[in-house]
């Protein structure tokens, strides 16, 4: 970074900055754990020489801090796949539930954006299709930061909301569904075999906008159809058709890579297939209940809290961590 001309190539320089940030993110909890262990050793010697209440209290406090530091390192060790350390594409799609489902999809999108904001991660809106009355039909964002995909990968699946509908004049309870799909943002080192001429159909269309002077008068939005799998990708965030095409291709590569990875994991494959039914009869991974009770419960890890508002405002970490620990236990149990 100190070399002359480092910033001459902005893209390469930013990639190196991101790599440095990832390395520092990996090393920081390990260094803190090592330092905490050394400090604990010193306090232990003091307590053995002088087992006073003050020394024992200080030793107990240090032990609790050391356990917390170990938990952070242990959690990071679960994110061992190459793609875990990078960013992620998060796609949200409204399911059954009418206008409530569209509103629910928008709430989920905001939840992930708030989570990213709290962690200092950057977000980029790649595509959005607004619903007729409220909310969105579907949307895609990129979240970039260290270990974003590793932390969010368990969010793929159907999310279920139960509440008093703000769109029902009678004030009745409504159940609505939305599907979330998380795929890794891969760098150039990842390769997926795609015959772009034979397997992919590309279409251009006008990007949606707010109307008025913001109406896009050129066909800058890109739609990709992967014929062998039926995957559909749309990107409209840039005014440049070339930039949208590049991003759409990256998203398609990421999806195909993730599908291939999921084939090696029966649980993940089943989870993704269940998203074809985004409503009653499907298997939601998480339930958000606002009425008649107030709680959020993950159907896999069993994690349950009584404050849906906090979770929907981005306080997701307890659920993300609980899923990773549950998933590790499932893998260990399967090996046994």
LINWO-V212184 format. One record per pair of residues at least 4 apart in sequence whose C-alpha atoms are under 7 Angstrom apart, sorted by the first residue. I is the first residue (numbers start at 1). J is the second residue. Records with the same first field share a line. If there is no record, write none. Layout:
BEGIN
I = J / J
END
This chain:
BEGIN
1 = 6
6 = 13
7 = 13
9 = 13
10 = 14
11 = 15
12 = 16
13 = 17
14 = 18
15 = 19
16 = 20
17 = 21
18 = 22
19 = 23
20 = 24
21 = 25
22 = 26 / 146
23 = 27
24 = 28
25 = 146
27 = 31
28 = 32
29 = 33 / 69 / 72 / 73
30 = 34 / 73
31 = 35
32 = 36
33 = 37 / 66 / 69 / 70
34 = 38
35 = 39
36 = 40 / 66
37 = 41 / 66
38 = 42
39 = 43
40 = 44 / 59 / 62 / 63
41 = 45
42 = 46
43 = 47 / 59
44 = 48 / 59
45 = 49
46 = 50
47 = 51 / 55 / 56
51 = 55 / 56
52 = 56
53 = 57
54 = 58
55 = 59
56 = 60
57 = 61
58 = 62
59 = 63
60 = 64
61 = 65
62 = 66
63 = 67
64 = 68
65 = 69
66 = 70
67 = 71
68 = 72
69 = 73
70 = 74
71 = 75
72 = 76
73 = 77
74 = 78
79 = 84 / 150
80 = 84
83 = 184 / 186
84 = 147 / 149 / 150
85 = 146 / 147 / 148 / 149 / 150
86 = 145 / 146 / 147 / 148 / 149 / 184 / 185
87 = 143 / 144 / 145 / 146 / 147 / 148 / 149 / 184 / 185
88 = 142 / 143 / 144 / 148 / 149 / 182 / 183 / 184 / 185
89 = 140 / 141 / 142 / 143 / 182 / 183 / 184 / 185
90 = 140 / 141 / 142 / 180 / 181 / 182 / 183
91 = 139 / 140 / 141 / 180 / 181 / 182
92 = 105 / 109 / 138 / 139 / 140 / 178 / 179 / 180 / 181
93 = 105 / 137 / 138 / 139 / 178 / 179 / 180
94 = 101 / 102 / 105 / 137 / 138 / 177 / 178 / 179
95 = 101 / 177 / 178 / 179 / 278 / 279
96 = 101 / 176 / 177 / 278 / 279
97 = 101 / 175 / 176 / 177
98 = 102
99 = 103 / 133 / 134
100 = 104 / 165 / 176
101 = 105 / 176 / 177 / 178
102 = 106 / 131 / 134 / 135 / 136 / 137
103 = 107 / 134 / 135 / 136
104 = 108 / 178
105 = 109 / 135 / 136 / 178
106 = 110 / 135 / 136
107 = 111
108 = 112
109 = 113
110 = 114
111 = 115 / 312 / 313 / 314
112 = 116 / 314
113 = 117 / 123
114 = 118 / 313 / 314
115 = 119 / 314 / 315 / 316
116 = 120 / 121 / 122 / 143
117 = 121
121 = 143 / 144 / 145
122 = 143 / 144 / 145
123 = 141 / 142 / 143 / 144
124 = 141 / 142 / 143
125 = 140 / 141 / 142 / 237
126 = 140 / 141 / 142 / 235 / 236 / 237
127 = 139 / 140 / 234 / 235 / 236 / 237
128 = 138 / 139 / 140
129 = 136 / 137 / 138 / 139
130 = 135 / 136 / 137
131 = 135 / 136 / 137
144 = 148
147 = 151
148 = 152
149 = 153 / 184
151 = 320
152 = 182 / 320
153 = 182
154 = 320 / 323
155 = 180 / 182
156 = 180 / 181 / 182
157 = 179 / 180 / 181 / 271 / 272 / 275 / 284 / 285
158 = 177 / 178 / 179 / 180 / 275 / 278 / 283 / 284 / 285
159 = 177 / 178 / 179 / 284 / 285 / 286 / 287
160 = 176 / 177 / 178 / 284 / 286 / 287 / 288
161 = 175 / 176 / 177 / 287 / 288 / 289
162 = 173 / 174 / 175 / 176 / 288 / 289 / 290 / 291
163 = 173 / 174 / 175 / 289 / 290 / 291
164 = 171 / 172 / 173 / 174 / 291
165 = 171 / 172 / 173 / 174
168 = 172
177 = 278 / 279
178 = 278
179 = 275 / 278
183 = 254 / 255 / 258
184 = 254
185 = 254
186 = 190 / 254
192 = 253 / 257
195 = 199
196 = 200
199 = 226 / 227 / 228
200 = 224 / 225 / 226 / 227
201 = 224 / 225 / 226
202 = 223 / 224 / 225
203 = 222 / 223 / 224
204 = 219 / 220 / 221 / 222 / 223
205 = 219 / 220 / 221 / 222
206 = 216 / 217 / 218 / 219 / 220 / 221
207 = 216 / 219 / 220 / 221 / 236
209 = 214 / 215 / 216
210 = 214 / 215
211 = 215
220 = 236 / 239 / 240 / 241
221 = 235 / 236 / 241 / 244
222 = 234 / 235 / 236 / 241 / 244 / 245
223 = 233 / 234 / 235
224 = 232 / 233 / 234
225 = 230 / 231 / 232 / 233
226 = 230 / 231 / 232
233 = 248 / 252
234 = 248
235 = 244 / 247 / 248
236 = 244
237 = 244
238 = 243 / 244
240 = 244
241 = 245
242 = 246
243 = 247
244 = 248
245 = 249
246 = 250
247 = 251
248 = 252
249 = 253
250 = 254
251 = 255
252 = 256
253 = 257
254 = 258
255 = 259
256 = 260
257 = 261
258 = 262
259 = 263
262 = 268 / 269
263 = 269
265 = 269
266 = 270
267 = 271
268 = 272
269 = 273
270 = 274
271 = 275
274 = 282 / 283
277 = 282
278 = 282
285 = 298 / 299 / 300
286 = 297 / 298 / 299
287 = 296 / 297 / 298
288 = 295 / 296 / 297 / 308
289 = 293 / 294 / 295 / 296
290 = 294 / 295 / 308
294 = 306 / 307 / 308
295 = 304 / 305 / 306 / 307 / 308
296 = 304 / 305 / 306 / 308
297 = 302 / 303 / 304 / 305
298 = 302 / 303 / 304
301 = 322 / 323 / 326
303 = 319 / 322
307 = 311
308 = 312
309 = 313
310 = 314 / 315
311 = 315 / 316
316 = 320
317 = 321
318 = 322
319 = 323
320 = 324
321 = 325
322 = 326
323 = 327
324 = 328
325 = 329
326 = 330
327 = 331
328 = 332
329 = 333
330 = 334
331 = 335
332 = 336
END
